[in-house]
C-alpha cells in the first residue's frame, strides 16, 4: 500500500485516548483503569496533550457494540494520533478498519481478550479472531510487560517492531508497618474467576490451625455468581471470621489495608503484569503469587538478585498451600523476603517513566508517513 502525507505540525502533539466508560468509576477500580487515568495525567509532562473520549457501553456484546467507537473515530480529523484501550478496540475491528488509513491508530492491550478465565471455548476463539484483526490493522500495539509483547508477537504473528512495552509505574509509598510480620494477608483484585480467590481459600483451609486473617479487597459486581460460590466456600470451610470480602477500596482506605498487611497474596490464572504486586513492593510488603504470565516480571529481583516473594506454579494447588505454610511457620524465610522486598522497593520506577515510554511511541507514530486513503 502506498503512503503519502507527513506528520501534523510540531505544535500539535495531541493524542486522542478512547477509554471505557467506567474508567473513572470508583466502584470499579482495576489495574487497566488506573493505568489509563495515570497516563492521561502524566503524558502532558512528556510533551503530549490528551483528549479523552469515553465509550459508554464498554463491555457490550451486542451487534451495535462498534457503533460508539466508530462514531468517535469518524469525527476525528485526518491524521489524528489515536490511542484506544484494548478492552474496546480488540473486540471491535469493525470500528477501526474503516479509519485505519485516515487516522494514526495505536491500541493499548492490558490483557489479551481470550485470556479472561471462564470464557466458553467458542467465545474465546471469537474474541481471539477479533483481536487479531484489530492488532494487524493498527500502526502500533502497546503492552504492559515484556511477556505480553512476546505473547502477542508469537500468537498473532505481529511484527515485533510494531509492539512496544510501557510497563506500569508505581507511586512511592511509606513502608507498611504490618501487624506481627506474618499473619495479616491481603489480596487486592476484582473478585472474578481469573483472579483465583476460590483457590486461595482452598489453599488456606488446611492451615486453619495457624493464626492468620486474609482480606479480599476488590469489586464484587463483575461476576456475582463467582462471588456467591466464593462465599459458600468460605462458609463451608468455617473461615467466615478469618477471610473478609471488603468490596472495592481506593485512596486512603486502600492505603490503610496495605499498611496493615504482612504479605500480599495473588492467585491469578492470567495476569499480564500485576500492578498490585508493585504497589505492595513499593511499601516493602513481600508477595506470594502464582508464577503466571507477567507476574514474575512485576515481582522482579532486588539489587542483590534475591526475589522479594514466593512464586508457585499456577496449576499446583498443593504448592500454593505449601508456600503459605512456609510463610506462616518459618521466621527466617520471612525475614529474608522482607529484606528483599525492601531492596526491590528502592528499584521501582514511577509513572513518569511509563509516560515517557508511551510518548516515545506516539512521537514515532507522529512522524511516520500517513497511509494513502
C-alpha positions as CSV (number, residue, x, y, z in Angstrom):
1,X,0.0,0.0,0.0
2,X,1.4,3.4,-0.9
3,X,1.8,6.1,1.7
4,X,1.6,9.9,1.5
5,X,1.4,12.9,3.7
6,X,3.5,13.7,6.7
7,X,3.2,14.3,10.4
8,X,1.0,17.0,11.9
9,X,2.6,20.4,12.8
10,X,5.1,20.3,15.6
11,X,2.9,22.3,17.9
12,X,0.1,19.6,17.8
13,X,1.4,16.8,19.9
14,X,-2.1,15.6,20.8
15,X,-3.3,12.1,21.4
16,X,-7.0,11.2,21.4
17,X,-7.4,8.4,24.0
18,X,-10.6,6.3,23.6
19,X,-11.4,4.9,27.0
20,X,-14.0,2.5,28.6
21,X,-17.0,4.3,30.1
22,X,-16.2,3.1,33.7
23,X,-12.6,4.4,33.7
24,X,-13.4,6.9,36.4
25,X,-15.9,4.8,38.4
26,X,-14.6,4.4,42.0
27,X,-16.9,1.4,42.3
28,X,-15.0,-0.4,39.5
29,X,-11.3,0.0,40.3
30,X,-9.0,-2.0,38.1
31,X,-5.4,-2.0,37.0
32,X,-6.4,-1.1,33.5
33,X,-8.4,1.9,34.7
34,X,-5.6,3.0,37.0
35,X,-3.1,2.8,34.1
36,X,-5.4,4.7,31.7
37,X,-6.0,7.5,34.2
38,X,-2.4,7.9,35.2
39,X,-1.3,8.0,31.6
40,X,-3.8,10.8,30.9
41,X,-2.4,12.7,33.9
42,X,1.3,12.2,33.2
43,X,1.5,12.5,29.3
44,X,1.4,16.3,29.3
45,X,4.7,16.4,31.2
46,X,6.1,14.2,28.5
47,X,5.0,16.7,25.8
48,X,1.6,15.3,24.8
49,X,-1.8,16.7,25.4
50,X,-4.6,14.1,25.9
51,X,-8.1,14.4,24.7
52,X,-10.3,11.8,26.4
53,X,-13.2,10.1,24.7
54,X,-15.2,7.6,26.8
55,X,-17.4,4.9,25.4
56,X,-20.5,4.3,27.4
57,X,-21.0,0.5,26.8
58,X,-17.5,-0.8,27.1
59,X,-18.4,-4.4,27.7
60,X,-21.3,-4.9,25.3
61,X,-21.5,-8.0,23.1
62,X,-24.5,-6.6,21.2
63,X,-24.4,-6.3,17.4
64,X,-24.0,-2.5,17.7
65,X,-21.1,-2.6,20.1
66,X,-18.9,-1.0,17.5
67,X,-21.2,2.0,17.0
68,X,-19.9,4.3,19.7
69,X,-16.1,3.8,19.0
70,X,-16.9,4.1,15.2
71,X,-18.6,7.4,15.8
72,X,-15.8,8.8,17.9
73,X,-13.2,7.8,15.3
74,X,-15.2,9.1,12.4
75,X,-15.4,12.6,13.9
76,X,-11.6,12.9,14.4
77,X,-9.6,14.9,12.0
78,X,-7.4,13.3,9.3
79,X,-4.0,12.1,10.6
80,X,-5.0,12.3,14.3
81,X,-3.0,10.2,16.7
82,X,-5.4,7.9,18.5
83,X,-4.7,5.5,21.4
84,X,-7.5,3.0,22.1
85,X,-7.9,0.9,25.2
86,X,-7.8,-2.7,24.1
87,X,-10.9,-3.7,26.0
88,X,-12.8,-1.6,23.5
89,X,-10.6,-1.9,20.4
90,X,-9.6,-5.5,20.4
91,X,-13.2,-6.7,20.1
92,X,-14.3,-4.0,17.6
93,X,-12.3,-4.3,14.4
94,X,-15.4,-3.1,12.5
95,X,-15.0,0.3,14.2
96,X,-11.2,0.6,13.4
97,X,-10.8,-0.8,10.0
98,X,-12.6,1.9,8.0
99,X,-10.4,4.6,9.7
100,X,-7.1,2.7,9.7
101,X,-5.7,4.6,6.7
102,X,-7.1,8.0,7.6
103,X,-6.0,8.0,11.3
104,X,-2.8,7.0,13.1
105,X,-4.1,4.3,15.4
106,X,-2.5,2.5,18.3
107,X,-4.0,0.0,20.7
108,X,-3.1,-0.4,24.4
109,X,-3.6,-4.1,25.4
110,X,-4.0,-4.6,29.1
111,X,-5.0,-8.3,28.8
112,X,-5.5,-10.4,25.6
113,X,-9.2,-10.8,25.3
114,X,-9.2,-14.6,25.1
115,X,-7.1,-14.9,28.3
116,X,-10.1,-14.0,30.5
117,X,-10.8,-17.0,32.7
118,X,-14.2,-18.8,32.4
119,X,-14.9,-18.0,28.7
120,X,-16.6,-20.7,26.7
121,X,-14.2,-22.1,24.0
122,X,-16.3,-20.7,21.2
123,X,-16.4,-17.2,22.7
124,X,-12.7,-17.3,23.4
125,X,-12.0,-18.2,19.8
126,X,-14.3,-15.5,18.5
127,X,-12.6,-12.8,20.7
128,X,-9.2,-14.1,19.7
129,X,-10.0,-13.7,16.0
130,X,-11.4,-10.2,16.5
131,X,-8.3,-9.2,18.4
132,X,-6.1,-10.5,15.7
133,X,-7.9,-8.4,13.0
134,X,-7.7,-5.3,15.2
135,X,-4.0,-5.6,16.0
136,X,-3.0,-6.2,12.4
137,X,-4.9,-3.1,11.3
138,X,-3.3,-0.6,13.7
139,X,0.1,1.1,13.4
140,X,1.3,0.2,16.9
141,X,0.4,-2.1,19.8
142,X,1.4,-1.1,23.3
143,X,1.6,-3.6,26.1
144,X,2.3,-3.5,29.8
145,X,5.0,-6.2,30.0
146,X,7.7,-7.9,28.1
147,X,5.8,-11.2,28.5
148,X,2.8,-9.6,26.8
149,X,4.9,-8.4,23.9
150,X,6.3,-11.8,23.3
151,X,2.9,-13.4,23.6
152,X,1.2,-11.1,21.1
153,X,4.0,-11.3,18.6
154,X,4.0,-15.1,18.7
155,X,0.3,-15.7,19.0
156,X,-1.0,-13.1,16.4
157,X,2.0,-13.1,14.1
158,X,2.7,-9.4,14.7
159,X,5.8,-7.5,13.5
160,X,7.9,-7.2,16.7
161,X,8.9,-3.6,15.6
162,X,5.2,-2.6,16.0
163,X,4.8,-3.9,19.5
164,X,6.1,-1.7,22.3
165,X,6.3,-2.0,26.1
166,X,5.2,0.7,28.5
167,X,5.2,-1.1,31.9
168,X,3.1,0.3,34.7
169,X,4.7,2.7,37.1
170,X,4.1,2.8,40.8
171,X,3.8,5.7,43.3
172,X,6.3,6.0,46.1
173,X,4.7,5.0,49.4
174,X,5.7,4.7,53.1
175,X,6.8,1.4,54.3
176,X,4.0,-0.7,55.7
177,X,4.3,-1.4,59.4
178,X,2.1,-4.5,59.0
179,X,1.0,-6.4,62.1
180,X,3.2,-9.1,63.7
181,X,5.2,-9.6,60.5
182,X,3.3,-12.7,59.4
183,X,-0.4,-13.2,59.9
184,X,-2.2,-10.4,58.1
185,X,-2.6,-11.5,54.5
186,X,-4.0,-9.2,51.7
187,X,-5.4,-9.9,48.3
188,X,-6.2,-6.9,46.1
189,X,-8.1,-7.9,43.0
190,X,-11.6,-7.8,41.5
191,X,-13.4,-10.9,42.6
192,X,-13.6,-12.9,39.4
193,X,-12.5,-16.3,38.2
194,X,-9.3,-15.0,36.6
195,X,-8.1,-13.7,40.0
196,X,-8.4,-17.1,41.6
197,X,-9.8,-16.2,45.1
198,X,-11.5,-19.6,45.3
199,X,-8.3,-21.5,45.0
200,X,-6.7,-19.1,47.5
201,X,-9.5,-20.0,50.0
202,X,-8.9,-23.7,49.3
203,X,-5.1,-23.2,49.9
204,X,-5.8,-21.5,53.2
205,X,-8.3,-24.0,54.5
206,X,-5.7,-26.7,55.6
207,X,-3.9,-24.0,57.6
208,X,-6.8,-23.2,59.9
209,X,-4.7,-24.3,62.9
210,X,-2.4,-21.4,62.3
211,X,-3.1,-17.8,63.2
212,X,-3.9,-15.7,60.1
213,X,-6.5,-13.4,58.6
214,X,-7.0,-12.6,54.9
215,X,-8.7,-9.5,53.4
216,X,-10.0,-9.9,49.8
217,X,-10.2,-6.3,48.6
218,X,-11.9,-5.9,45.2
219,X,-15.1,-5.3,43.3
220,X,-17.9,-7.8,43.8
221,X,-20.2,-6.9,40.9
222,X,-18.3,-8.2,37.8
223,X,-19.3,-11.9,38.4
224,X,-22.0,-12.2,41.1
225,X,-22.2,-16.0,40.5
226,X,-18.5,-16.4,41.3
227,X,-18.8,-14.2,44.4
228,X,-21.7,-16.4,45.6
229,X,-19.6,-19.5,45.1
230,X,-16.7,-17.9,47.0
231,X,-18.9,-17.0,49.9
232,X,-20.3,-20.6,50.1
233,X,-16.8,-22.0,50.0
234,X,-15.6,-19.7,52.8
235,X,-18.6,-20.8,54.9
236,X,-18.1,-24.5,54.2
237,X,-14.5,-24.3,55.5
238,X,-15.6,-22.3,58.6
239,X,-13.4,-19.3,57.6
240,X,-16.0,-16.6,57.7
241,X,-14.3,-14.9,60.6
242,X,-10.9,-15.0,59.0
243,X,-11.5,-14.3,55.3
244,X,-13.2,-11.0,54.7
245,X,-14.6,-9.7,51.4
246,X,-14.3,-6.0,51.8
247,X,-15.5,-4.8,48.4
248,X,-13.5,-2.2,46.4
249,X,-11.3,0.2,48.3
250,X,-9.4,3.2,46.9
251,X,-7.4,6.1,48.2
252,X,-6.8,6.3,52.0
253,X,-8.9,3.2,52.6
254,X,-6.8,1.1,50.3
255,X,-3.6,2.6,51.8
256,X,-4.8,1.5,55.2
257,X,-5.2,-2.1,54.0
258,X,-1.7,-2.1,52.6
259,X,-0.3,-0.5,55.8
260,X,-1.7,-3.4,57.9
261,X,-0.6,-6.2,55.6
262,X,2.3,-8.5,56.2
263,X,2.0,-10.4,52.8
264,X,0.3,-9.8,49.5
265,X,-1.2,-12.9,48.0
266,X,-2.3,-13.2,44.4
267,X,-3.6,-16.5,43.0
268,X,-4.4,-15.4,39.4
269,X,-4.8,-17.7,36.5
270,X,-3.8,-14.9,34.0
271,X,-2.1,-11.6,34.7
272,X,-0.4,-9.5,32.0
273,X,1.6,-7.7,34.7
274,X,0.1,-7.4,38.1
275,X,0.1,-3.8,39.3
276,X,-0.9,-4.7,42.8
277,X,2.4,-6.6,43.1
278,X,4.5,-3.4,42.6
279,X,2.0,-1.5,44.8
280,X,2.8,-3.9,47.6
281,X,6.5,-3.9,47.0
282,X,6.5,-0.1,47.0
283,X,5.5,-0.5,50.6
284,X,8.1,-3.2,51.3
285,X,5.5,-5.9,51.5
286,X,6.6,-9.3,50.2
287,X,4.5,-11.1,47.6
288,X,3.2,-14.7,47.3
289,X,1.8,-15.3,43.8
290,X,1.2,-17.7,41.1
291,X,4.1,-17.6,38.6
292,X,1.7,-16.8,35.7
293,X,2.4,-14.7,32.6
294,X,3.9,-11.3,33.5
295,X,3.7,-11.7,37.3
296,X,7.4,-12.8,37.7
297,X,8.3,-9.7,35.7
298,X,6.4,-7.5,38.1
299,X,7.9,-9.2,41.2
300,X,11.4,-8.8,39.8
301,X,14.5,-9.0,41.9
302,X,16.3,-6.8,44.4
303,X,19.7,-5.4,43.7
304,X,21.3,-8.4,45.3
305,X,19.5,-10.8,43.0
306,X,17.0,-12.1,45.6
307,X,13.3,-12.5,44.8
308,X,11.0,-10.5,47.1
309,X,8.4,-13.2,47.4
310,X,7.4,-16.7,46.7
311,X,6.2,-17.7,43.2
312,X,4.4,-21.0,42.8
313,X,3.2,-22.9,39.7
314,X,-0.1,-21.7,38.5
315,X,-1.9,-25.1,38.4
316,X,-0.4,-26.6,41.6
317,X,-2.9,-26.2,44.4
318,X,-0.7,-28.1,46.9
319,X,2.3,-25.8,46.1
320,X,0.1,-22.7,47.0
321,X,-0.8,-24.3,50.4
322,X,2.9,-25.3,51.0
323,X,4.1,-21.7,50.2
324,X,1.6,-20.2,52.6
325,X,2.6,-22.7,55.3
326,X,6.3,-21.8,54.8
327,X,5.5,-18.1,55.2
328,X,3.4,-18.7,58.3
329,X,5.9,-21.0,60.0
330,X,9.4,-20.0,59.0
331,X,10.6,-16.7,60.6
332,X,13.9,-16.9,58.8
333,X,12.2,-17.1,55.4
334,X,10.0,-14.1,56.3
335,X,13.0,-12.0,57.3
336,X,14.7,-12.8,54.1
337,X,11.7,-12.0,51.9
338,X,11.1,-8.8,53.9
339,X,14.6,-7.6,53.3
340,X,14.4,-8.5,49.6
341,X,11.1,-6.6,49.3
342,X,12.8,-3.5,50.9
343,X,15.6,-3.8,48.3
344,X,13.1,-4.2,45.4
345,X,11.2,-1.2,46.7
346,X,14.2,1.1,46.0
347,X,14.4,-0.1,42.4
348,X,10.8,0.5,41.3
349,X,10.1,3.1,38.6
350,X,7.3,5.7,38.7
351,X,4.6,6.6,36.3
352,X,6.7,9.3,34.7
353,X,8.8,6.5,33.1
354,X,5.6,4.8,31.8
355,X,4.5,8.1,30.2
356,X,8.0,8.8,28.7
357,X,8.0,5.3,27.1
358,X,4.5,5.8,25.8
359,X,5.4,9.3,24.5
360,X,8.3,7.9,22.5
361,X,5.9,5.5,20.7
362,X,3.5,8.3,20.0
363,X,6.3,10.5,18.7
364,X,7.5,7.8,16.4
365,X,3.9,7.4,15.0
366,X,3.5,11.1,14.6
367,X,6.5,11.2,12.2
368,X,5.5,8.1,10.3
369,X,4.1,8.9,6.9
370,X,0.3,8.5,6.8
371,X,-1.2,5.8,4.7
372,X,-2.8,6.9,1.5
373,X,-6.6,6.9,1.7
